[in-house]
Amino acid sequence: MLEVGIIGGAGYTAGELIRLLLNHPETNINFVYSTSNAGNKLYKVHQDLIGDTEIEFTQEINANVDVLFLCLGHGNSTAFLKANHFSDNTKIIDLSNDFRLVKDKVIDGKEFIYGLPELQKEAIQTAQYIANPGCFATALQLAILPLAANGLLKNDVHINAVTGATGAGTSLSKTTHFTWRDNNFSHYKAFNHQHLGEINQTVNQLQSNFDSEINFMPNRGNFSRGIFATTYTKFEGSLEDAKKIYKDFYNEAAFTFVSDESIHMKQVVNTNKCLVQLEKHGNKLLITSTIDNLLKGASGQAIQNMNLMYGFEETLGLNLKANYF
């Protein structure tokens, strides 16, 4: 059994991690660190865990755990690792954006590998430190990776995507308040969302001559969880050509599937799946992709990475049913 520690245990991603780890056959939760909740039962914060565990939040850290998950706000993982030292044998999976870009991937001799399994599964299998991808970044990269891998992104890419309220985290703000979010819709961070950095990095890793724009319009939806994205770009081949490219690329992917039918978000919410669907409209290829932002976009993908790092079946502990009704 792997001894697991979680830092920043009160947020949505930590709550999902705890739920998954409690039901993972190869893990034992050693501690869940939260300075603001120390001494409280986990289920006092994550109320869906009542009856599942009697573990309490703690301010004590075990520096010798096998795996450490960092569920801290962006920018805080760097400060935490500088202030706290762990065993050389401890594998670390960070869910913030601190180490996703190549320029930020090394801290105190620790080199973080970008943890998108569909991109670099082999590197993850031998890694000790993983930078888990962002939620929007996951959904959008999985929509365009096959084109980039085949050198077929030759024009601007246009993306419109909507995310649920959990994407903003547990801290309350004007745009997460129920009375604002309910029956409402808005865009934010137009064309300069922070996940564009890792998306562009990946595209250039696969297609070094890509010199067009990725135009991304993120939106807030009036639902709790999930991401639904529509992406289009010019594509010279036929729809059948595109389908073959995508199905070949994801042939061995454990959680990413190319659908021949129209897709919708309820097919993936509460799962670690990404669904992708293609349509051809004139000279444009429309790629639709959808994920659960808290699972494939965060905690589920973190468990997927842990499974790869330890040689477990990639799907272990992640065989979840969608909230279809």
N, C-alpha and C positions, 0 to 999 in steps of 0.2 A: 504494500500500500504506500502510495506517495503521501508524504506529509506536506500539506498545502497551507500557505498563509495568504491573507488578503489584506491589503492596505487601502484604507478609504472605504470602509465597509457599509456605509449608510446609503449610498446612491443606488440608482436604478441598475447600473451595470453590475455592481457588487451583489445586489439582490438576486439578479439572474445567475451570476456565477455561483452563489451559495446554493441556489436551487439545483443547478446542474451538478455541482460537486457532491452534494448530499446523495445524489442518485447515481453517481459514477462508480462503477465497481472497483476502480483502482485508486481511489483517493480518500484521504481522511483530512477533514478540515482541522488544522492544528490551532490556528488562531484567526480572528477577524479583528483587525485594528481600527479603532475609531475613538479619537480623543473626546468627541462630544457625546458619545453613547456608552462609554466604558461602564461595565457593570450591568447594563441592560441586556435582557435576552434578545437574540436576533429577531424573534418574532414580534417584539415590541415596535420595531421599525419596519421590518419586512413581514407584514401581517399575513401574507399567504403562507408563511412557514410555520404557523401555529400547529402544534402536534407533530411536526417533522423533526424538531431539534430543540435541545435545551442549552445550546451553546450561547455564551455571553460575549458581547463586545469587550475588548480589552485594550489597555494602553501598553501592554507588554508585547515585545517582539521576540520571536525565536529566530535567531540568525542562522540556524542550521536546517531550516525546512528545505525540502527537495525543490518545491516550486513556490514562487512568489508572484502573485498577481497585484499589479499596481492599478487601482481604480481611482486615481486622483485627478483633480482638475488640471487642465492644460497648463504646463509650466511648473507644476508642483512635483512631478516625478523626479526631475533633475535635482531639485533642492532636497528631496527626501533621500535619494541615493547618495548625495554628498554628505548628508548628516548621519546616515545609517549604513553600516557595513554588514554584508552577509557572507556566508561560507562560499569558498571558491566552487563548491559543488552545487550551489543553489542556482536553479534556472529561473530567469525573470521574464515575465510577459507583461509589458506595459500597455495599458489601454488609452493612454493620453497621446497627444501628437508630438511629444517632446523629442522622440528619436526616429521619426518616420523618414525624414529627409536625410540624404547622404551627408550633408554638411553637419548634421546634428547626431549622427549615429554612434559616436564614440564618447563615452564618459568614464573617466578614471580607468582607462584600459578596457572597459567593457564595450564590445562592438555589437550593436543591435542590428538584427536582420529584419527587413521588412516582411511582415508575416501574412502575405496574401497567398494561400496555398496553391491557387490556380496559376500563380505566376512563378513561384520558386519553391516548389515542394521539397526538392532535394536539399536546398540550402537550409530550410527550416528543420529538416530531419537531423542535421548535424549542429544546429545552433544552440547556444546557451542563453542568448538574450534576444527577445523578440519584441519588435514594435508592431503592435496590432494595428491594422488599418482603420481608418475612420469609416463611419457608417455610410455617408454619401459616397465616399471614395470607393468603397467596396462595390456598391450597386452600379456606379458609373464605370469603373474599370472593367467589371465583368461584362458590361455592355460593349466595350470597344477593344478589349484585349485581343480577340481573334483577328480583327482587322489590322491592328498595329503589328502583331506577330508575323503577318503576311505582307507587311509593307504597303497596306492598302488605304491608310489614312492620308489622302492626298489633298484634302480640302478642309475648310473649317468644320468643326463639330459643334452642333447645337443641342443643348440639353435643358430640359425642363423637368424638375423633380420636386416631389412633395414629401414631407416627412411629418410624422406624428409628434405630439407634444412631448413625449418622453425623450426625444432627441435633444431637448434643451436642458435636461437634467432635472434634479429635484428642487433646486433653488427657485423660489417664486419670483416672477417678474410680470410686468404688464402683459406681455404676450403669451404667458402660460396660464394666466388667471382664467378660470372657467368662463366667466361672463364675457371675456374678450375673445377667447378661442372658439367658444361654441357658436355654431352657425356663421363662422367667419373664415376668411381665407386671405393670405397676404404673402408677398415675397420679401426676401431680406438678403443682404450681402450680395446683391446682383453683380455678377461677373467677377467677384473677388472673394468668394468663399475660401476659407482656409484649406479645404481639402483639395483645391486645385493644384497646390504644390505637389502633393504626392501623386495625383493623377498625371500631371505633366511629366513627372519624374519617371513613372512607369512607362508611359507612352514612348518617351525618348530612349528608355532602356531597350525597348523592343524594336523601335523604328527610329534610328538615330537621325534620319533625314527629315523627320516631321517638323515643319516650320509654319503650320497653320494655327489658327486660334481654336481653343476649346471654350465655347461660350456657355456658361452655366448659370441658370436661373433657379435658385433654390426657393421653395415655397413652404409655408406653414399650413398644415392641414388641421381640420377640426376633429381629429381622432387621436387615440393614445399612442399607437405604435405601428410601425411599418414605413417603408419607403417605396414610392412608385415613380419610375423615371422613364421619360420618353426622350430618345436620342436620335438625331438624324444627321446624315452626311451624304455627300455624293458618292455613288458607287457604280462603277461601269458594268459589272457583271449582272447576271440574272439573280432572281430570288433563290433559285436552286443552287447556284454557285455559292451564294452567301450561306445558305443552310448547311451546305457541305463543309464550308470553312469552319463554321461555329460548332457543328456536331463533331467534327474531327478534333478540334481544339479541346473540347470539353468531354471527349470520349471517356477519359479515365477520372474525371472530376467526381469527387464523392458527393458534392452537394449542389453543383450547378448543372441545370438541365435546360435544354433547348426545346421549347414547346412548339408544336405545329398549329396549335389553337391559340386564340387570344388569351392573355393571362390577366389575373387580377390579384390584388394584394392579399385577400383572404386565403389564398392558396399557400401563402408562406408565413403568415403571422403565427408566432409560437414555434417556428421551426428554424433550422440552420440552413435552409435552402435558398438558392437564388434561381429564379426562373427568368428565362430570356426568350423573347419571341421576335420574329423578323417579318417585315413587310417591305415590299418594293413599290414606290410611288414615283413614276417617271424615272428620273435619274437619281433619285434619293433612296437610301436604305433607312428605314425606320426600325430602330432597335428598342424594344420595351424591356425593362428589367425591374424586378421587385424583390425586396428582402424584408426581413424583420430587423429593424435598426438596432434592437437590443441583443439579438442573437447572432445571425450571420454578420451584422454590422458591428458587433462588439463581443459580448461574453461567449456566445456560441462559437464564434471564430477563434476566440482565445483558447477554448477547450479543444477545438480542432487542432490548433497549433501545438498544444500540450500533448495531444495524442501522437502527433507526428514526431515530436521531439523524443518521446519515450518508446517509439516503435509499436504503439498500440494500434488496433484497428482505427482508421481515421474517423469512423462514425460512432465510436464507443461513447455511450452516454448522451448521444445526440439524436437518437431515433425518436423524434417528437412529432406529434400530430398537429396539423394546422388548425387554427380556430376558424373553421369554415362556416360554422353556424353557431 
